[in-house]
Amino acid sequence: MAFLELQNVVKFYGSHKAIKGVNLEIEKGEFIVFVGPSGCGKSTLLRMIAGLEEINEGDLLLDGRNITDLPSSKRDLAMVFQSYALYPHMTVEDNMSFALRLAKVDPAEINKKVAEAASKLNLTEYLKRTPKELSGGQRQRVAIGRAIVRQPKVFLFDEPLSNLDAALRGQTRVEIARLHRDLGATTIYVTHDQVEAMTLADRVVVLHDGYIEQVGTPLELYDKPANQFVAQFIGMPPMNILPERLFHNLPNGVSAVGIRPEHLELASDSEQKFSGSIELVEALGNETLLHVNVGQQLEAPLILRRNDRLNLQVGDTIGVGWSEQHMHYFSSDQKTIRKAGQAAT
């Protein structure tokens, strides 16, 4: 039996069906990331698990117990919010211990738990400070510490890094990964950031329009997307999509072909599939992205990624090619068509 299980879970807002029959099994100790575009339902689903949104249909089971109708305070879950939600007049120590003091936990036990959590999060020297005296990253660590001291069965994170700058996001992401390894706690994490999803998750849940599109390890989703939506959503820059009319001898039912930017190659005249004019060069230091306009054959430029530096400029004409093994096939309903001998995930 799964540790946390969602069984045909549905959420309505008036007549609008926001979550459309979600089924998901999460094992004990897993780090699960919900990812998807704005409005896909990822935060709504997290709030339903937390008890902050009502589940209109279906069941939520935790460790074999049906908690669908339990209030949030009785679910043995702890949530870390995007906005930190710290009490500004309280010290770090008081913020972290607040829920335990409300529950009338023994003061000695509270002090022990706060000290242990502060040590794990490198907050010991800040325990007597108030939130206004902390950086954004430190405030987020306090919010995480407040969850840790409760020792919940499941940690819930709602876009916890979105208020931080790029450097702090990277640093805090590493700290969250380390913390999960240390605690081994079941974790559900919502983000719109693919780097967070790909680097933190044991499994990623891709949501779109209230449905689960695919569940798998980060590399399973990247290498074997279930459909065209996942193929283009996972990976940045997104997968190039080409219509079947540009190809010969495709398998039956293929209406589009996908090729990731790193699988496009600079090609000689004899090997090229297309030639086109460079309309943008993104020189990022560790890699170069070329946006290539191939004319009326495609509505959008092809994007080619290289892990080296190229002496190419806007307006240059280049040939573009690829290997057949890197082609992804999609049907008219945007489902992936597996190649012969290729297993689905």
C-alpha positions in Angstrom: 0.0 0.0 0.0 1.2 3.5 -0.9 2.1 5.8 2.0 0.1 8.7 0.6 -2.6 8.0 -1.9 -5.0 10.2 -3.9 -8.0 8.3 -5.3 -10.0 9.9 -8.1 -9.7 13.3 -6.4 -11.9 16.1 -7.7 -12.1 19.9 -7.0 -14.8 22.3 -8.1 -14.9 26.1 -7.9 -18.5 26.7 -8.6 -19.2 24.9 -11.8 -15.6 24.9 -12.9 -13.8 21.6 -12.4 -10.3 22.5 -11.4 -8.9 19.1 -10.5 -10.3 16.3 -12.7 -10.1 12.9 -11.1 -6.4 12.7 -10.0 -5.0 9.3 -9.0 -1.5 9.2 -7.5 0.4 6.9 -5.2 3.4 8.2 -3.2 5.8 6.0 -1.3 7.3 6.7 2.1 10.4 8.8 1.9 9.8 9.9 -1.8 10.5 13.4 -2.9 7.6 14.2 -5.4 7.5 17.4 -7.4 4.3 18.8 -8.9 5.1 20.9 -12.0 3.1 22.5 -14.7 2.1 25.8 -16.2 0.2 28.5 -14.3 -3.4 27.4 -13.7 -2.7 23.7 -14.1 -3.9 22.8 -10.6 -0.6 22.0 -8.9 -1.0 24.4 -6.0 -4.6 23.6 -5.7 -3.8 19.9 -5.4 -1.2 20.6 -2.8 -3.6 22.6 -0.7 -6.2 19.8 -1.0 -3.6 17.4 0.5 -2.9 20.0 3.2 -6.5 20.4 4.1 -6.6 24.0 3.1 -9.0 23.2 0.2 -11.9 20.9 0.4 -11.9 17.6 -1.6 -15.2 17.6 -3.4 -14.9 14.0 -4.6 -12.5 11.1 -4.1 -10.4 10.1 -1.1 -7.0 11.0 0.4 -5.3 8.2 2.4 -2.2 8.7 4.6 -0.4 5.7 6.0 -3.6 3.6 5.6 -5.9 6.1 7.2 -8.5 8.1 5.3 -7.9 11.7 6.1 -10.2 13.2 3.4 -12.5 15.0 5.9 -10.0 15.7 8.6 -9.1 19.4 9.3 -5.6 20.5 8.4 -4.4 20.4 12.0 -5.2 16.7 12.4 -3.5 15.5 9.2 0.1 15.2 10.5 1.4 17.3 7.6 3.5 20.4 7.6 3.5 23.1 4.9 6.1 25.6 3.9 4.6 28.6 2.0 6.0 30.7 -0.7 5.6 33.8 1.5 7.4 32.3 4.5 4.4 33.3 6.7 6.6 34.1 9.7 5.4 36.2 12.7 7.3 39.4 12.4 7.3 40.3 16.1 8.7 36.9 17.2 12.3 35.7 17.2 13.4 32.9 15.0 13.3 30.6 18.0 9.7 31.6 18.8 8.6 31.2 15.2 10.0 27.7 15.0 8.6 26.6 18.4 5.2 28.3 18.0 3.2 25.2 16.9 4.8 23.0 19.6 4.0 25.6 22.3 0.4 25.7 21.1 0.3 21.9 21.4 1.6 22.2 25.0 4.7 20.1 24.3 7.1 19.9 27.2 9.4 22.9 27.1 12.6 20.8 27.3 11.4 18.8 24.3 10.7 22.0 22.4 14.1 23.4 23.1 15.7 20.2 22.0 13.8 20.0 18.7 14.4 23.7 17.9 18.1 23.3 18.6 18.4 20.3 16.4 16.4 21.9 13.5 18.5 25.1 13.8 21.7 23.1 13.6 20.6 21.3 10.5 19.6 24.6 8.8 22.6 26.7 10.0 20.3 28.9 12.0 21.7 28.5 15.5 23.4 32.0 15.6 20.1 33.6 14.4 17.7 32.2 17.0 17.3 35.4 18.9 16.8 37.6 15.8 13.5 38.6 14.3 12.6 38.0 10.6 13.3 41.6 9.5 17.0 41.0 10.5 17.3 38.0 8.2 17.9 37.6 4.4 15.2 36.0 2.2 17.1 32.7 2.2 17.4 32.7 6.0 13.7 33.5 6.4 12.9 30.5 4.1 15.1 28.3 6.3 13.2 29.4 9.4 9.9 28.5 7.7 11.4 25.1 6.9 12.7 24.7 10.4 9.2 25.5 11.8 8.0 22.5 9.7 10.8 20.2 10.8 10.3 20.6 14.5 6.7 19.2 14.1 8.1 16.0 12.7 5.2 15.5 10.3 4.6 12.4 8.2 4.7 14.5 5.0 6.3 17.9 4.2 4.5 20.1 1.7 6.3 22.9 -0.1 4.4 25.5 -2.2 6.9 27.2 -4.5 9.3 28.0 -1.6 12.1 29.5 -3.6 10.1 31.8 -6.0 10.7 34.9 -3.9 14.5 34.4 -3.9 17.0 35.7 -6.4 18.8 33.3 -8.7 21.9 32.7 -6.5 19.8 32.2 -3.3 17.5 29.8 -5.2 20.4 27.6 -6.2 21.9 27.6 -2.7 18.5 26.9 -1.0 17.7 24.2 -3.5 20.9 22.4 -2.6 20.0 22.8 1.1 16.6 21.3 0.6 18.1 18.3 -1.2 20.6 17.8 1.6 17.8 18.1 4.2 15.7 15.5 2.4 18.6 13.1 2.4 19.2 13.7 6.1 15.6 13.4 7.2 14.3 10.8 4.7 10.9 12.5 5.0 8.1 12.1 2.4 8.0 15.4 0.6 5.6 17.0 -2.0 7.0 20.1 -3.6 5.3 22.5 -6.0 7.3 24.5 -8.5 7.1 26.1 -11.9 10.9 25.9 -12.2 12.2 22.9 -14.2 15.6 23.0 -12.7 14.1 22.5 -9.2 11.9 19.7 -10.5 14.7 17.9 -12.4 17.3 18.2 -9.6 15.2 17.6 -6.5 12.6 15.0 -7.5 12.6 11.2 -7.2 9.6 11.5 -9.4 7.9 14.4 -11.2 4.2 14.8 -11.6 3.4 16.9 -14.7 0.0 18.6 -14.4 -2.0 20.3 -17.1 -5.5 21.7 -17.0 -6.4 19.7 -13.8 -5.1 16.4 -15.1 -1.9 14.4 -14.6 -0.2 14.1 -17.9 2.7 11.9 -16.8 4.5 10.7 -13.7 8.1 9.5 -13.8 11.7 10.1 -12.9 13.1 13.4 -14.3 15.0 11.6 -17.0 12.1 9.3 -17.9 10.0 12.4 -18.6 12.9 14.0 -20.6 13.8 11.0 -22.7 10.3 9.3 -23.0 7.6 11.9 -22.8 4.1 10.5 -22.9 2.8 13.2 -25.2 3.7 16.4 -27.0 2.7 18.6 -24.0 5.2 16.9 -21.7 7.8 16.8 -24.5 7.7 20.6 -24.9 7.1 21.5 -21.2 10.1 19.4 -19.8 13.3 20.8 -21.2 14.5 24.3 -21.8 14.7 25.4 -24.5 11.6 23.4 -25.5 11.7 20.5 -28.0 11.4 21.6 -31.6 8.2 20.3 -33.2 8.1 19.7 -37.0 5.0 18.7 -39.1 5.0 15.3 -40.7 4.7 16.9 -44.2 8.4 17.7 -44.0 9.4 14.0 -43.8 9.3 10.9 -45.9 8.7 7.3 -44.7 7.4 8.0 -41.2 5.6 5.3 -39.3 1.8 5.2 -39.7 -0.1 7.7 -37.7 2.7 10.2 -37.1 1.5 13.8 -37.5 4.5 15.6 -35.9 8.1 15.0 -35.1 10.0 16.3 -32.1 13.7 16.9 -31.8 15.5 18.4 -28.8 17.8 21.4 -29.3 20.9 19.4 -28.3 20.1 16.8 -30.9 20.2 19.3 -33.8 23.6 19.4 -35.5 25.5 21.8 -37.7 25.5 19.9 -41.0 27.3 20.1 -44.3 25.5 20.6 -47.6 25.3 16.8 -48.2 24.0 16.0 -44.7 21.7 18.8 -43.9 17.9 18.4 -43.6 17.3 22.2 -43.7 19.3 25.3 -44.3 18.4 28.5 -42.7 19.5 32.0 -41.5 20.5 32.6 -37.9 18.2 35.2 -36.4 19.5 35.0 -32.8 22.7 33.8 -31.1 22.5 33.3 -27.3 26.1 33.0 -26.1 25.8 31.8 -22.5 29.4 30.9 -21.9 29.0 27.2 -21.2 26.7 26.7 -24.2 25.4 28.5 -27.3 21.8 28.6 -28.5 21.2 29.3 -32.2 17.7 30.3 -33.4 17.5 29.4 -37.1 14.9 30.6 -39.4 14.3 28.0 -42.1 11.7 30.0 -44.0 8.1 29.1 -44.7 8.7 25.4 -43.9 8.2 26.2 -40.2 6.3 28.9 -38.3 8.9 29.2 -35.5 12.7 29.1 -35.7 14.5 25.9 -34.9 16.6 26.1 -31.7 20.0 24.4 -31.8 22.1 23.9 -28.6 25.9 23.5 -28.7 28.2 23.0 -25.7 30.9 25.1 -27.3 31.5 28.6 -28.6 30.8 29.3 -32.2 32.1 31.9 -34.5 28.6 32.5 -36.0 26.6 35.7 -36.3 23.0 36.8 -36.9 22.4 36.6 -40.6 24.8 33.7 -41.3 23.3 30.7 -43.3 23.9 27.3 -41.8 22.8 23.7 -42.5 20.9 21.8 -39.8 20.7 18.0 -39.5 19.9 15.3 -36.9 20.1 11.6 -36.3 16.9 9.5 -36.8 17.4 7.9 -33.3 16.7 11.3 -31.7 13.3 11.8 -33.4 10.2 11.7 -31.2 6.9 10.8 -33.0 3.5 12.2 -32.1 0.0 11.3 -33.3 -2.8 13.8 -34.3 -4.0 13.7 -30.7 -0.5 14.6 -29.5 0.2 11.2 -27.9 3.7 9.7 -28.3 4.0 6.9 -30.8 6.6 4.5 -29.5 9.3 3.3 -31.9 9.6 -0.4 -32.5 11.2 -2.0 -29.5 10.8 1.1 -27.3 9.0 0.5 -24.0 6.7 3.1 -22.5 7.5 4.5 -19.0 
